[in-house]
Amino acid sequence: MPDQDGFKVTPWTVEGEVDYNKLVQEFGTQLITDELLERIKKHTGDLHQFLRLKYFFSHRDLNWLLDRYENGEKFYLYTGRGPSGSIHFGHLMPWTFTKYIQDKFDSKLLFQLTDDEKFLYHDETSMDKISKYTYENILDIIAVGFNPKSTKILIDTKHIRHLYPIAIEIAKRVTYSTVKAVFGFHDSTNIGMISFPAVQASPCFLPSKIEGKPTPCLIPAAIDQDPYWRITRDIAEKMGYYKPVQIHSKFLPGLGTNGKMSSSQPETAIFTTDDPEQIQKKISNSFTGGQPTVALQRKLGANPDICPVFWYLRYMFESEKSSDERYIQCKSGGLLCHECKHDLIDATKPYMIEFQKKREKAKDQVNEFLFE
């Protein structure tokens, strides 16, 4: 259940309406300021809409990373995915942003698939099932358009020989009391889960092993994954590495009444494998911030701040200017919910059709992306 703040955020669960300002205080991260955005823009030439719209909103040591970059040190990117189901918009957004960073800074990317964690965490899920999800998720990763020459995918159970030497160095320096406090482990937690944070932390330092010297690493990910890097940062310098740098995204809301988009609630998520009829049905049946009747909405206006349809359009498909205009129209009662749903359907269908074409082509590229 949500905690005393009315929400709960862990690496496995997001519940309630998240107060991101409170979350930043609780996690000890920093908000991305306008000054930091201007500094990023000097290197990128333009700001990704996820930065302009504060979808990526929090960070750890991003100024330090830019200092190193400006002094001639390139950085690696590291992000990941736990292959427990199909990929939806909520997964694609941080990946799309990661591609933007890769392109703008000419960065190498390590993409970790934590199939071991999903097997350990889900009692009822077999390794065969997770392996199928892993392959399907790889197709989605490739379809995003990452540079194959600069992107390597690590599957934990397949590439553990590269991760384990680093993992045991991490494990030796992190106590059980620390991971228990950070992750909420208890006496019935299996020992695989207890040791897993060391495996997830390993790609932070793998770039330094590859390059033969301490190498900066930037992790773009949703803020629920921050606890992993928090404990990693505490021991990085003792191991002779730089602390990993982070940039955190918010959660894309599901099509239901609250919470982030989740594979465990398929009716509230738009998946990369959904056909046009499924997309239309899900969006048509989605929750909105509208009034009970058309007359009331014309009179009182709707609430776009709680409307997932508005936020999908804003983050995924519209310019900032057109989105701001939609916001005003919605609040004033000049726009009805079925109109926004229709616009989202019209934008999502061709996007997914094109993505699925890229996904099909990705079947011939898998080996090109796998870590050797």
C-alpha positions, -999 to +999 in steps of 0.1 A: +000+000+000+011+036-004+031+050+025+023+080+047+029+104+018+002+087-002+025+070-027+050+043-028+080+040-051+104+010-051+123-007-080+094-032-083+063-012-073+049+023-079+016+030-062-005+061-056-001+096-070+036+103-069+048+137-055+080+141-074+093+170-052+089+148-021+105+119-039+135+140-048+139+149-011+135+114+001+160+099-025+184+128-021+186+137-058+186+171-074+161+187-097+173+196-132+175+234-133+171+258-162+208+266-159+216+229-163+193+226-193+211+255-210+244+238-203+232+206-220+219+226-249+253+240-256+264+205-265+233+192-281+222+222-301+186+216-291+168+202-261+149+170-263+112+176-255+115+152-225+140+177-210+120+208-220+088+193-206+106+181-174+097+144-181+134+139-172+135+160-141+161+148-116+197+139-116+229+129-097+261+146-107+251+157-142+271+189-139+302+168-129+297+146-160+295+177-183+327+190-166+345+157-175+331+158-211+342+194-216+377+183-205+378+157-232+365+126-214+337+107-232+311+088-212+293+056-216+255+052-213+240+024-193+203+015-190+184-017-188+152-037-187+138-065-166+122-089-192+090-098-174+066-090-202+059-070-234+072-035-240+049-005-238+051+032-242+063+036-206+094+016-215+100+032-248+102+068-236+135+065-215+150+044-243+141+071-269+158+096-247+188+074-243+191+072-281+190+111-282+219+112-257+238+086-276+234+105-309+243+139-294+273+129-274+285+100-296+284+077-266+287+040-263+257+022-247+255-009-225+220-022-223+214-048-195+186-073-196+181-086-161+165-120-168+180-134-136+162-108-114+128-115-131+132-153-125+142-147-088+115-121-082+085-139-098+078-172-081+055-184-107+075-175-138+097-201-155+131-193-170+118-205-204+091-179-203+116-152-193+139-162-221+111-156-246+104-122-232+141-115-233+143-122-271+111-102-277+124-072-257+157-073-276+137-067-308+121-036-293+154-023-281+169-026-316+137-011-332+143+021-312+172+028-335+203+027-314+236+028-332+247-009-336+284+000-337+281+017-303+254-004-285+259-037-268+232-057-251+241-078-220+218-106-209+227-114-173+225-152-176+243-152-209+270-127-202+276-132-164+313-140-170+317-103-178+297-091-148+305-115-120+341-104-113+328-069-108+297-081-089+317-099-062+339-068-057+307-048-051+291-075-030+321-076-007+316-039+001+278-038+006+263-052+038+231-071+042+218-044+066+223-018+038+204-037+011+177-046+036+172-010+045+173+002+009+152-025-008+130-037+020+143-073+020+130-095+048+137-130+062+116-147+035+134-130+007+154-155-014+191-152-013+192-146-050+174-113-047+196-103-018+227-106-039+212-094-072+219-056-066+256-063-070+249-078-105+227-049-115+254-024-104+282-042-124+276-024-158+283+009-141+319-001-139+322-023-169+331+007-192+362+012-170+372-024-175+367-021-212+386+011-215+413+002-190+408+034-170+381+051-149+354+060-173+323+082-166+289+064-169+255+080-173+224+061-164+191+073-179+162+055-162+129+060-143+135+073-108+122+040-092+155+024-101+176+050-082+181+028-051+204+005-071+227+034-080+225+050-046+244+020-030+267+018-060+278+054-056+287+048-020+314+023-029+325+034-063+355+055-053+367+028-028+369+005-058+388+030-079+359+040-102+339+072-108+305+074-092+278+066-118+258+096-129+221+095-132+193+113-150+158+103-139+124+103-156+090+104-142+065+076-148+042+077-178+007+072-165-014+042-175-047+045-192-064+038-159-071+060-130-036+062-114-002+047-113+024+042-139+018+022-171+023-015-162+025-047-181+006-063-153-025-043-162-025-049-200-058-030-205-041+002-194-010-001-214-002+004-251+022-023-262+045-023-292+028-055-304-008-042-302-027-041-335-047-011-346-080-025-332-064-031-297-050+004-297-083+020-306-102-001-280-077+008-252-077+045-259-114+047-264-120+030-230-093+050-212-097+072-181-097+110-187-099+142-167-133+150-181-166+158-165-195+133-162-215+151-190-208+171-221-228+200-207-207+201-175-175+199-194-185+228-216-194+248-185-166+238-161-138+225-183-118+193-178-086+185-158-057+177-181-033+174-152-048+140-143-056+129-179-033+102-194-047+109-229-034+145-226+000+134-213+005+108-240-002+134-266+020+159-249+050+136-244+048+115-275+032+133-304+027+170-300+049+201-301+051+221-269+031+249-285+002+227-297+002+209-264-001+241-244-029+252-267-047+218-260-042+224-223-060+258-224-088+244-246-093+215-222-094+236-191-118+261-207-143+235-219-136+241-255-124+206-260-141+173-253-125+140-242-136+121-272-118+146-294-085+141-275-090+103-276-095+105-314-063+125-318-044+100-297-057+071-317-048+088-350-013+095-338-006+061-321-017+038-349+008+049-376+035+052-349+031+016-339+027+003-374+061+019-383+077+006-351+065-029-358+081-028-392+114-019-375+108-046-350+105-072-377+137-061-393+154-064-360+152-102-361+181-102-385+202-079-363+201-095-329+236-110-330+250-077-341+239-061-309+248-088-284+278-083-261+307-106-271 
